[in-house]
Structure formats: structure tokens, C-alpha cells
Amino acid sequence: MGELTYLEALRRGKKEQKKCLLLGRFPYLPVLDEILTQQNILTEQNLGLVHIPLDHVVGTSTKGRTYAFAANFMPILDEQSEFACKWEALADAQLHEGIRDPIKVYEFMNRFYVVEGNKRVSVLKFYGADKIAAYVTRKIPAPSEDLDIKLYYEFMKFNEATGLNTVEFTRLGCANKLLDLVGAEIPWDDRTKEDFRGVHFRFSKAYEQCGGNQLPITVGDALNAFLKVYSYEEVLAMTPQEYSSNVSKCWKEFLVLTEKNRVDLVLDPKEANARKSLFHYLMPSSSKKFTVAFLYPKSAEESNWTYAHDLGRSYLEETFPEQISTICVNHVDAENIEEVLTDVVEKGASIVFEVGVEMMEPSLKFAVEHPEITILNCSLNTPHKNIRTYYARMYEAKFISGMIAGAMAENDRIAYVADYPIYGMIANINAFALGAACVNPRAKVYLDWSTRKDHDLDYFLTMNDIHYVSNQDMIRPINPTREYGLYKYENGEATNIVMPVWNWGIYYEKLIQGILAGTYKSEDEGEAKAINYWWGMSAGVIDLVYSKHVPIGIKRLAEHIEYDISVGDVVPFFGEIRAQDGTIKNNAGEAMRPEDIMKMDYLVENVEGDIPSIDLLNEKAKPIVELKGVEEQKED
């Protein structure tokens, strides 16, 4: 029996060896000693006796045994050899009593290389075993900027918290996100591990049945995306049939993960839409109005942000009173978003605008299960296929505002008051600072955060001897103040200079035109990317209002730059740009890519201040920053 078994194993080994040679790959076992000659090993860690997945056992520690096995660990030595006799004895032992003696291995980058027990591994792989007991010594590479090294360090923390080594990721942050989504106390207890293994097994089966093994992502990546749609409690209770159905519904979410650039930025509305009026698409023969729902995290009376969007909603109703009606819901959050979505759809809404990034992930389940409803979320750099995002390139107006501030600040000092350290905000700050530097190379922008626990603007301005301030972009009539836009603050009074304007009414009009004209749907055909509308001055969704206090010469320059930006002749992020630490972030003579502007996580060299960590922010800011926050990349 053992001899026949070895002959079959030998056949598999020879077949693998030939296949590798034809493909130009190394046909034998990888050797860890040779791999480590290219690596800087920091230290070793003894993990003790661990059950390790056999499919992660990929090679041998030293060169001695590598030529006895093909790359799939099947034997390739002659059936008359002493090696073959020992292999056959182990095969018989596995059939009658099971191989029990642990092997010894080194672990490197979550792959295992055998020190002692190569034949035991070979036999168990032949019989299709899932795991093997092993004494494991981990070889830890030195930290570096290499993505694989960074992912491995995240994996080690995940492994320490869960005891699992079968869940892997290809994107930074996914390991921590999965821990958050499961929500169990760390380290995981035995019950949590058992429950998660069941979830992982059932999801893996459904994912593979749908063709997941053809996608260039790991099961861990896909499971992470799945748990953003369905809660862990829901997933625990799913039957195998429900897994298959729900995995199919989430397929677009998995496809997004396969793209190197996961977000497709649409920088301008399609020209074809602009040539036709909204009225043209609304079938005037029908007496039924087209219903659009707006979901707000706060009321217009409570929030400048909501107030600005509510003006956009009112613009739609006032401009198209016979064709469009709107539904407005305040105080929508993660707890009630599904209930609110169900309610507004029952009331006839077929398009929903979510005016808060915190609504995105809690509404994914509804979007996945109701693809006939068009849902858009006002946020930036949020890669989901089933919900598109929209935002405005406010940094264009901030660049011009910075130019005016730089020209007018007598002592070269300007304050910039930001709120949330999230994607998009950092571009606004940097554009303002670069604009100031364009007209005044001595200009310094002093950064203050209104969401910091210790925020005190009056003290900040006094201590830094600052009189020109860039503050909030929108005020509410219920809370009148002149401390908005760019203003001069002196003797306790603010004098307005220039105000950036968000034209949300125009933005919503053009988005709806695209939806009704069909371009919205056509943008989705044949693509695996998420779509983010990021329009600016060229689309008319960003503007500037100048006061009489802007000197005529400065205003003339500002209006000229505003026109050049709107027609695409000038871009704020152009030429050599350096971060605070002197690192070159953009080369001379080149325009920065929109994707790099969107993902900025650093401040330019003439900014005084930093990007605060979440623990320095007030409680109101933390939920938003946890979702979309950025922190400066610092050396550990």
C-alpha cells in the first residue's frame, strides 16, 4: 500500500516539477536561508507549539532537502531510494494511527519553512490535511517602507490578538478594521475564535463558489468588505444559503478591491448633460413629481454644513417646482439610517443624498439589497461600488483666498482655522498656504483646529500676533457672525475680505441631470472602480465672493487666477512642493495628480502646526475622524 501511495506522490511531484520548468519557475522547494540573504532580520521570536495551516508551509530551512521535493512538497526521488522507504512508512503510519509528532519550522512573513519534518509535511499534504502541529520560531524583518513589511507588522498584531494565521490582507489598516468589525475583547477567547473560524469557513466556501479565487485579493480582504455591509452578528446567524446569496449581492464591493486605484475621480460633469435642461428629462406629461431625499446628520439650525446643503435642496425645489419634490430628514446617524432609508423610499424617493460621511457604511446593506435606489454620500476617497460619493474641490478657492491673505498680511502671519482632520481638509489647508507663498515668500500659515479639546481662537491669535484669519466658509442666519471666510480681526472686530462659496444647488442639479440623462449609469459599465464626483470651479460648484475691502490690484489678480483655474490653465498644486520635513511631494514642472491631492496626509513647508491625532480632538469630532481621518506619517 505504501509503495503505491509513494508512486502516486512521485507522479504528482514529477508533474509539478515539469510544470514549473515550462513556466520558468524554480521547480524545487524554496530555501529560507537563501531568501534571508536579501532581508534584514531584526530579531527572532519563539511562538512555541502551534497548529499551522499546511498550505502556508512552503519550503525548507536549509538547502539539504530541497532537491528531494518538487515545489508542491511532493517527492521526486526514485522509488527504490531510502528516502522513498521512509516516506512510505510515514504514509502507513498516517493511515493507521495518524502522524502525531510535531515538526519544527521557521516562520517568515507568515509562511513556514521546515527545519525538521519535511517528509511528514509531504505525507500530510498528499492526504489533504489542513494543518500540522509545529514548534515555531518567527523571524521578524526590520521595519521598512516596503508595503509587504508593513502588512506583516499589522498581521503580527492581528495574530497576537486572535491567535489566527489563516487570515491575510493586501491593504494597510484592514487587520485593525476587522478586529473593530468583530468587536470582541482582545485577546480573543476560545469561543470568539471558534465562532470566527466558522464565519471564515462558511464565507470562504461561498466566496470561492462565486469565483473569488479568480480575484487578486485575499479572502480576508473580501470578508472585511462583507462585514462592512452585514454586521458580525448578522453574519454569525447566516445559513450557507444566505452566505451564497449575500456574497453575490456584495460582488461589486469585492471588485472595487481589485483595482490599484480604487476610486475613479470624475472631475467635471459630462458636457452632454449640460446641453439639455432638467425639464427635458422629467416627462412633463406625468403629473407625478420626481422625489429626492436629503439626509442630514444635524438640522440646518444646528450646523453650518447642513445649512449650506439645505440651501441646495431649496434651490432644486424653487427652480423646478412642478417637477421635483424633496424630502428632508434631520438627525440621521448610524443607528437609524436603515429605518430612514426605508421610510423615504416608501414615500417615493428614488434618489438619496446623504450629507454625512458617517452614514456611508451603515447604509451599505440597504444599497446592496436595493440597487434600484440611487444613493450618493457627500464624502471623499470612500471606495464603495454601491454608493457613489460627491464633494467639491474647495482647495481651488482656498488657493486664491490664500493669495489675497498673503498679499494683505502686513506681518506675514495668517491663521487658518480648520475643523476635522479628514480627507479633503488637508488639501484645503495646503492650497491656502501655497497661495499665500505665491505672492509672499515670507508668509507663514498658523494652523488652528476648532475641534481640538484645547481650542481657544482668541488666545491663539493673540499669542501669535495674527490679524488675518481664514475661518468657516458658511454661517447660519440664526447665529450671525462676521467670522467666516477670510477676514481681518482687529480690536475685537472682524472685517470680511473674501468668502469661498459652496454652490450645492448647482451641484445637485447637475448630478440629477446626469442620473436622468443616463450618463450616471453609463459611467458604471464595465468598470470595477468606485466613483467619486469631485467637481470644482470649472463646474460652477465653487465660487468666491469678494468684499470692498480687497484692494483693486489684488482683486484683479485674484479674478484672473479664478478664471484661469475655471478653464484649466492654472492648477494650485503645481511645481516643486515640499512638506514640513523638507520631503519633496511634487516635482518641478509637474501638476500633482488629483488622486495625490485627495489623499494628502502632510502639511506643506510654510504651515506652522500639525495634524492632530484623534485623542486630541473633542468627542463630537471623533466619530467622523475615525471614519475618514488622516494623521501625519511620522517615524516611530
C-alpha positions in Angstrom: 0.0 0.0 0.0 2.8 2.4 1.0 4.6 1.7 -2.3 1.6 2.5 -4.4 1.0 5.7 -2.4 4.6 6.8 -3.0 4.3 6.2 -6.7 1.2 8.4 -6.9 3.0 11.1 -4.8 6.1 10.8 -7.1 3.8 11.2 -10.1 2.4 14.4 -8.7 5.9 15.7 -7.8 7.3 15.0 -11.3 4.2 16.7 -12.8 4.8 19.8 -10.7 8.5 19.8 -11.5 7.8 19.7 -15.2 5.1 22.4 -15.0 7.5 24.8 -13.1 10.3 24.2 -15.6 7.9 25.0 -18.5 6.8 28.2 -16.8 10.4 29.2 -16.0 9.9 28.9 -12.2 12.2 27.2 -9.6 11.0 23.6 -9.6 12.1 22.7 -6.0 11.3 23.9 -2.5 12.2 27.5 -1.7 15.1 27.7 0.8 14.7 30.2 3.7 18.5 30.6 4.1 18.7 31.9 0.5 15.6 34.2 0.9 17.0 35.7 4.1 20.2 36.8 2.4 18.1 39.6 0.9 16.4 40.5 4.2 17.4 42.5 7.3 16.2 40.4 10.2 15.6 42.3 13.3 15.0 39.5 15.8 13.6 36.0 16.4 10.5 35.1 18.5 9.7 31.7 19.9 6.0 31.1 19.4 6.0 27.6 21.0 3.8 24.7 19.8 1.2 25.9 17.3 -1.1 24.3 14.8 -0.2 25.8 11.5 -2.0 25.6 8.1 -0.3 23.2 5.8 -1.0 25.4 2.7 1.3 28.0 4.4 4.2 25.5 4.7 6.0 26.4 1.5 9.7 25.5 1.8 12.6 24.2 3.8 15.0 26.0 6.1 18.3 24.8 4.5 19.3 23.5 1.1 19.9 19.9 2.3 16.4 18.6 1.4 15.2 21.0 -1.2 16.0 18.8 -4.2 14.1 15.8 -2.7 10.8 17.6 -3.3 9.1 19.4 -6.0 7.7 22.9 -5.3 4.4 21.4 -4.1 6.2 19.3 -1.5 5.6 16.0 -3.4 8.7 13.7 -3.6 10.8 13.4 -6.7 13.4 10.9 -5.6 13.5 7.3 -7.1 11.0 4.8 -5.6 13.9 2.5 -4.7 15.7 5.1 -2.6 16.0 5.0 1.2 14.0 8.3 1.2 11.1 6.5 -0.5 11.1 3.8 2.1 10.9 6.3 5.0 8.2 8.3 3.2 6.1 5.1 2.7 6.5 4.2 6.4 5.2 7.6 7.3 2.3 7.2 4.9 1.3 3.9 6.5 1.5 5.5 10.0 -0.7 8.3 8.9 -3.4 5.8 7.7 -3.3 3.6 10.8 -2.7 6.0 13.7 -2.0 9.5 12.3 1.2 11.5 12.4 1.4 13.0 15.8 5.0 14.2 16.3 5.3 18.0 15.8 7.6 19.3 13.2 10.0 22.3 13.7 9.7 25.3 11.4 10.8 28.9 11.0 8.0 31.4 10.2 8.9 34.3 8.0 6.2 36.7 6.6 3.5 34.2 7.6 5.0 31.4 5.6 6.6 28.4 7.1 10.0 26.7 6.3 10.7 23.3 7.7 13.7 22.7 9.9 12.8 19.2 10.8 9.9 17.1 9.4 9.9 17.6 5.6 8.6 14.1 4.9 5.8 14.5 7.5 4.7 17.7 5.7 4.9 15.9 2.4 2.7 13.0 3.5 0.1 15.1 5.2 -0.1 17.4 2.1 -0.6 14.2 0.0 -3.5 13.2 2.1 -5.0 16.7 2.0 -4.6 17.5 5.7 -5.4 21.1 6.7 -2.9 21.7 9.5 0.0 20.3 11.4 1.5 20.7 14.9 4.8 22.6 14.8 7.3 24.2 17.1 7.5 27.7 15.5 10.3 30.3 15.6 9.4 33.6 14.0 12.0 35.6 12.1 11.0 39.2 12.2 12.3 41.6 9.5 13.4 45.1 10.3 10.7 47.8 9.8 10.8 49.5 6.4 8.6 51.4 3.9 8.1 48.2 1.9 4.3 47.5 1.8 4.7 43.8 2.4 6.7 44.5 5.6 4.1 47.0 6.8 1.4 44.5 6.2 3.3 41.8 8.0 3.7 44.0 11.1 -0.1 44.5 11.1 -0.5 40.8 10.7 1.7 40.1 13.7 -0.6 42.3 15.9 -3.7 40.6 14.4 -2.1 37.2 15.1 -1.3 38.1 18.6 -4.8 39.4 19.3 -6.6 36.4 17.6 -4.2 33.5 17.5 -5.1 33.1 13.8 -2.7 32.8 11.0 -5.0 31.9 8.1 -6.5 35.4 7.6 -4.3 37.7 5.5 -4.8 41.2 3.9 -3.3 43.1 1.0 -4.2 46.6 2.3 -3.0 48.5 5.3 -5.5 49.0 8.0 -7.6 46.0 7.1 -6.4 43.9 10.0 -7.3 46.5 12.6 -10.6 47.2 10.8 -11.6 43.5 11.0 -10.9 43.5 14.8 -13.2 46.5 15.1 -15.9 44.9 13.0 -15.9 41.7 15.1 -16.0 43.9 18.2 -14.7 41.2 20.6 -12.5 41.8 23.6 -8.8 41.4 22.8 -7.2 38.9 23.0 -9.9 36.7 21.7 -11.1 33.9 23.9 -11.7 30.4 22.7 -15.4 31.0 22.0 -14.7 34.0 19.8 -12.0 32.1 17.9 -14.4 29.2 17.3 -17.2 31.5 16.1 -14.9 33.4 13.8 -13.4 30.2 12.3 -17.0 29.2 11.4 -17.7 32.5 9.8 -14.4 32.4 7.9 -15.1 28.9 6.7 -18.6 29.5 5.5 -17.7 32.8 3.9 -14.7 31.2 2.1 -16.9 28.5 0.6 -19.5 30.9 -0.7 -16.8 33.3 -1.9 -14.9 30.6 -3.8 -18.2 29.3 -5.3 -18.8 32.7 -6.8 -15.3 32.8 -8.3 -13.4 34.6 -5.6 -10.3 32.6 -6.1 -10.0 34.3 -9.5 -9.7 37.8 -7.9 -6.3 39.2 -6.9 -7.4 39.8 -3.3 -7.3 37.6 -0.2 -10.3 36.1 1.5 -9.5 38.4 4.4 -9.9 41.5 2.2 -13.3 40.2 0.9 -14.5 39.3 4.4 -13.6 42.8 5.6 -15.7 44.3 2.8 -18.6 41.8 3.6 -18.6 42.8 7.3 -19.0 46.5 6.3 -22.3 45.6 4.7 -23.6 43.0 7.1 -22.9 43.2 10.9 -20.9 40.5 12.5 -24.0 39.4 14.5 -25.9 39.0 11.2 -23.1 37.1 9.6 -22.9 34.7 12.6 -26.5 33.8 12.1 -26.4 33.3 8.3 -27.1 29.9 6.8 -24.9 28.6 4.0 -27.6 29.5 1.5 -27.7 33.1 2.9 -24.0 33.3 2.6 -24.2 32.4 -1.1 -26.9 34.9 -1.8 -25.4 37.8 0.1 -21.9 37.2 -1.2 -23.4 37.5 -4.7 -25.1 40.8 -3.8 -21.8 42.2 -2.5 -19.8 41.2 -5.5 -19.3 44.8 -6.7 -17.8 45.6 -3.4 -15.2 42.9 -3.9 -14.4 44.0 -7.4 -13.6 47.5 -6.2 -10.8 46.0 -4.1 -9.2 44.5 -7.2 -8.3 47.9 -8.6 -5.0 49.6 -7.8 -6.7 53.0 -7.8 -10.0 52.1 -6.2 -11.7 55.4 -6.7 -12.4 56.8 -10.2 -12.5 60.6 -9.8 -14.9 62.4 -12.1 -13.6 65.9 -12.1 -16.3 67.6 -14.3 -19.9 66.9 -15.3 -20.4 65.3 -18.7 -20.8 68.1 -21.3 -23.7 66.3 -22.9 -25.8 66.7 -19.8 -25.3 70.5 -19.7 -26.8 71.0 -23.2 -30.2 69.7 -22.1 -32.4 71.3 -19.4 -33.5 69.2 -16.5 -37.1 69.8 -17.6 -36.3 67.8 -20.8 -35.7 64.6 -18.8 -38.7 64.9 -16.5 -41.6 63.7 -18.7 -43.8 66.8 -18.3 -46.8 64.7 -19.3 -46.7 62.9 -16.0 -48.4 64.6 -13.0 -46.2 62.7 -10.6 -43.2 64.6 -9.2 -39.7 63.3 -9.1 -38.8 62.8 -5.4 -35.3 63.3 -3.9 -34.4 62.7 -0.3 -31.8 64.6 1.7 -30.5 63.0 4.9 -28.8 65.4 7.3 -26.7 64.5 10.4 -27.9 67.7 12.1 -30.6 70.3 11.3 -29.9 73.4 9.4 -30.3 75.4 12.6 -27.6 73.4 14.3 -25.0 73.1 11.6 -23.3 75.4 9.0 -22.6 72.3 6.9 -26.3 71.2 6.8 -27.5 74.8 6.2 -25.3 75.0 3.1 -26.8 71.8 1.7 -30.3 72.7 2.7 -29.9 75.8 0.5 -29.1 73.5 -2.3 -32.2 71.4 -1.6 -34.3 74.6 -1.6 -32.7 75.6 -4.9 -33.9 72.5 -6.6 -37.5 73.0 -5.4 -37.6 76.7 -6.3 -36.0 76.1 -9.7 -38.2 73.1 -10.7 -41.4 73.4 -8.6 -43.5 71.3 -10.9 -41.0 68.5 -11.5 -39.1 67.9 -8.2 -40.2 67.5 -4.6 -37.7 66.8 -1.8 -37.8 65.0 1.5 -35.6 66.3 4.3 -34.7 64.2 7.3 -32.6 65.6 10.2 -30.5 63.8 12.8 -29.7 60.7 10.7 -27.0 58.6 12.2 -25.6 55.0 12.1 -28.3 53.8 14.4 -31.3 54.9 12.4 -30.0 55.1 8.8 -31.7 51.9 7.5 -35.0 52.9 9.0 -34.8 56.3 7.5 -33.8 54.9 4.1 -36.8 52.5 4.2 -39.1 55.3 5.1 -38.1 57.8 2.4 -38.2 55.1 -0.3 -41.7 54.2 0.8 -42.6 57.9 0.4 -41.4 57.7 -3.2 -37.7 58.8 -3.1 -35.6 57.2 -5.9 -32.5 59.4 -5.3 -31.0 59.8 -1.9 -28.3 62.3 -0.9 -26.5 61.5 2.4 -24.9 64.7 3.7 -22.6 63.0 6.2 -19.7 60.5 5.8 -20.9 58.7 9.0 -23.9 57.5 7.0 -21.9 55.7 4.4 -21.1 52.3 5.9 -24.3 51.8 7.9 -26.3 52.3 4.7 -24.3 49.8 2.6 -26.6 46.9 3.4 -29.6 48.9 2.1 -27.7 49.9 -1.0 -26.6 46.4 -1.8 -30.2 45.0 -1.3 -31.9 47.9 -3.2 -29.8 48.5 -6.3 -32.7 50.3 -7.9 -32.3 53.2 -5.5 -29.6 55.7 -6.3 -27.7 56.7 -3.2 -24.8 59.2 -3.0 -22.8 60.2 0.0 -21.1 63.6 0.5 -17.5 62.5 1.2 -14.2 61.9 -0.4 -12.0 58.9 -1.0 -14.6 56.3 0.1 -14.2 53.2 -2.1 -17.7 51.6 -2.3 -19.3 50.5 -5.6 -22.9 50.5 -4.4 -22.8 54.1 -3.1 -21.1 56.9 -5.1 -19.6 59.9 -3.4 -19.5 63.6 -4.2 -17.5 66.5 -3.0 -16.2 69.9 -4.2 -12.7 71.0 -4.9 -12.8 73.8 -2.3 -9.0 73.9 -2.4 -9.2 75.9 -5.6 -11.0 78.7 -3.8 -8.7 78.3 -0.8 -5.7 78.8 -3.1 -7.0 82.2 -4.2 -8.0 83.1 -0.7 -4.5 82.4 0.4 -3.1 84.6 -2.3 -5.2 87.5 -1.0 -4.2 86.8 2.6 -0.5 86.6 1.7 -0.7 89.9 -0.1 -2.5 91.7 2.7 -0.9 90.4 5.9 1.5 93.1 7.0 3.5 90.9 9.3 3.4 87.8 7.0 1.3 85.8 9.6 -2.0 84.3 8.7 -4.3 82.0 10.7 -6.2 79.1 9.2 -8.9 77.6 11.3 -9.8 74.0 10.2 -12.3 71.7 11.7 -12.0 67.9 11.1 -8.6 66.4 10.0 -10.2 64.4 7.2 -9.6 63.8 3.5 -10.1 67.0 1.6 -9.4 69.3 4.5 -5.6 68.8 4.3 -5.7 69.8 0.6 -7.6 73.0 1.5 -5.0 74.0 4.1 -2.1 73.3 1.8 -3.6 75.1 -1.1 -4.2 78.2 1.1 -0.6 78.1 2.2 0.7 77.7 -1.3 -1.4 80.6 -2.5 0.0 82.8 0.3 3.5 81.8 -0.7 2.9 82.6 -4.4 2.6 86.3 -3.6 4.6 86.5 -0.4 7.5 84.1 0.1 7.8 85.1 3.8 4.1 84.2 4.5 3.5 81.7 7.3 0.2 80.0 7.9 -0.6 79.2 11.5 -2.9 76.2 11.8 -5.6 76.0 14.4 -8.2 73.2 14.8 -11.6 74.1 16.1 -12.3 70.5 17.1 -9.3 70.2 19.4 -10.1 69.9 23.1 -7.9 72.9 23.9 -9.2 75.2 21.1 -9.2 78.9 22.0 -9.0 81.1 18.9 -8.7 84.4 20.7 -5.7 83.2 22.7 -4.2 81.6 19.5 -4.4 84.8 17.5 -3.1 86.9 20.4 -0.1 84.7 21.2 0.9 84.6 17.5 0.2 88.2 16.7 -2.2 87.3 13.9 -4.8 89.6 12.3 -5.8 87.8 9.1 -7.8 84.7 9.6 -9.3 82.1 7.3 -12.2 80.5 9.2 -15.5 78.7 8.4 -16.9 79.0 4.9 -20.6 79.3 5.8 -22.7 80.9 8.6 -26.3 80.4 9.6 -28.7 83.3 9.9 -29.7 82.0 13.4 -26.1 82.5 14.5 -24.9 85.7 12.8 -21.2 86.5 12.9 -18.6 88.0 10.7 -16.0 85.4 11.5 -16.3 83.5 8.2 -14.2 83.2 5.1 -11.1 85.3 5.1 -11.3 88.3 7.4 -9.2 90.8 9.3 -9.6 90.7 13.1 -8.5 93.8 14.9 -9.7 95.4 18.2 -12.2 92.7 18.7 -14.0 93.2 15.3 -13.9 91.2 12.1 -13.8 92.8 8.7 -14.7 90.4 5.9 -12.3 90.2 2.9 -13.4 87.2 0.7 -15.7 84.2 1.2 -15.4 80.8 -0.6 -18.8 79.6 -1.6 -20.2 76.0 -2.0 -22.9 76.1 -4.7 -24.6 72.9 -3.7 -27.8 73.8 -5.6 -25.9 73.8 -8.9 -24.1 70.6 -7.8 -27.3 68.8 -7.1 -28.9 70.0 -10.3 -26.1 68.6 -12.4 -25.9 65.4 -10.6 -29.7 64.8 -11.1 -29.3 65.8 -14.8 -26.6 63.1 -15.2 -28.8 60.5 -13.5 -31.8 61.2 -15.6 -29.9 61.6 -18.8 -28.3 58.1 -18.4 -24.7 59.2 -18.1 -24.7 58.2 -14.4 -25.4 54.6 -15.3 -23.1 54.6 -18.3 -20.2 55.6 -16.1 -20.6 52.3 -14.2 -20.5 50.0 -17.2 -17.5 47.7 -17.5 -15.7 49.2 -14.5 -14.7 47.8 -11.2 -13.9 51.2 -9.6 -15.9 53.2 -7.1 -16.9 56.6 -8.5 -16.3 59.9 -6.7 -17.6 63.1 -8.2 -15.1 65.9 -7.3 -16.1 69.0 -9.2 -14.7 72.5 -8.8 -14.8 76.0 -10.3 -15.0 74.6 -13.9 -18.4 73.1 -13.0 -19.6 76.2 -11.2 -20.0 74.5 -7.9 -17.2 76.6 -6.2 -17.1 80.3 -6.2 -15.6 83.4 -4.4 -17.4 86.5 -3.1 -15.1 89.5 -2.8 -15.8 92.4 -0.4 -15.0 96.0 -1.0 -12.0 95.7 1.4 -10.0 93.7 -1.2 -7.6 96.3 -2.9 -8.4 96.7 -6.6 -5.0 95.4 -7.8 -5.2 92.3 -5.6 -8.8 91.6 -6.7 -7.8 92.0 -10.4 -5.1 89.3 -9.9 -7.4 87.0 -7.9 -10.2 87.2 -10.5 -7.6 86.5 -13.2 -6.4 83.3 -11.4 -10.0 82.3 -10.7 -10.8 82.4 -14.4 -7.6 80.5 -15.3 -8.4 77.8 -12.7 -12.0 77.5 -14.1 -10.8 76.9 -17.7 -8.0 74.6 -16.6 -5.0 76.8 -17.4 -3.9 77.1 -13.7 -3.8 74.4 -11.0 -3.0 75.2 -7.4 -0.7 72.2 -6.9 2.0 72.7 -9.5 5.7 72.6 -9.4 8.0 71.6 -6.6 6.1 71.2 -3.4 7.8 70.3 -0.1 6.3 69.0 3.1 7.2 70.4 6.6 10.1 68.0 6.9 11.6 69.1 3.6 10.4 66.0 1.7 9.6 66.7 -2.0 6.0 65.8 -2.6 5.7 67.1 -6.2 8.4 67.6 -8.8 9.2 70.9 -10.6 7.3 71.4 -13.8 4.6 68.9 -13.0 1.0 69.1 -11.9 0.1 67.0 -8.9 -2.3 64.1 -9.7 -5.8 64.5 -8.3 -5.5 61.2 -6.5 -2.5 62.5 -4.6 -4.2 65.8 -3.8 -7.2 63.8 -2.4 -5.1 61.6 -0.2 -2.8 64.3 1.3 -1.6 63.4 4.8 1.1 66.0 5.2 1.4 69.8 5.6 3.4 72.0 3.2 6.6 73.8 4.5 5.1 77.2 5.2 2.4 75.8 7.6 3.1 76.2 11.3 1.2 73.5 13.2 0.3 69.8 12.7 -2.5 67.3 12.0 -3.8 66.3 15.4 -4.2 62.7 16.5 -7.7 61.6 17.3 -7.1 61.6 21.1 -6.5 65.4 21.0 -10.0 66.0 19.5 -13.3 66.7 21.2 -15.9 63.9 21.4 -18.0 65.5 18.7 -15.2 65.1 16.1 -14.0 61.6 16.9 -16.7 59.5 15.1 -16.1 61.4 11.8 -12.3 61.3 12.1 -12.4 57.6 12.9 -14.1 57.1 9.5 -12.2 59.4 7.3 -9.4 60.9 9.4 -5.8 61.3 8.3 -2.7 61.7 10.5 0.7 62.8 9.5 3.1 60.0 8.8 5.8 60.1 11.5 8.8 57.9 12.0 8.3 55.6 15.0 
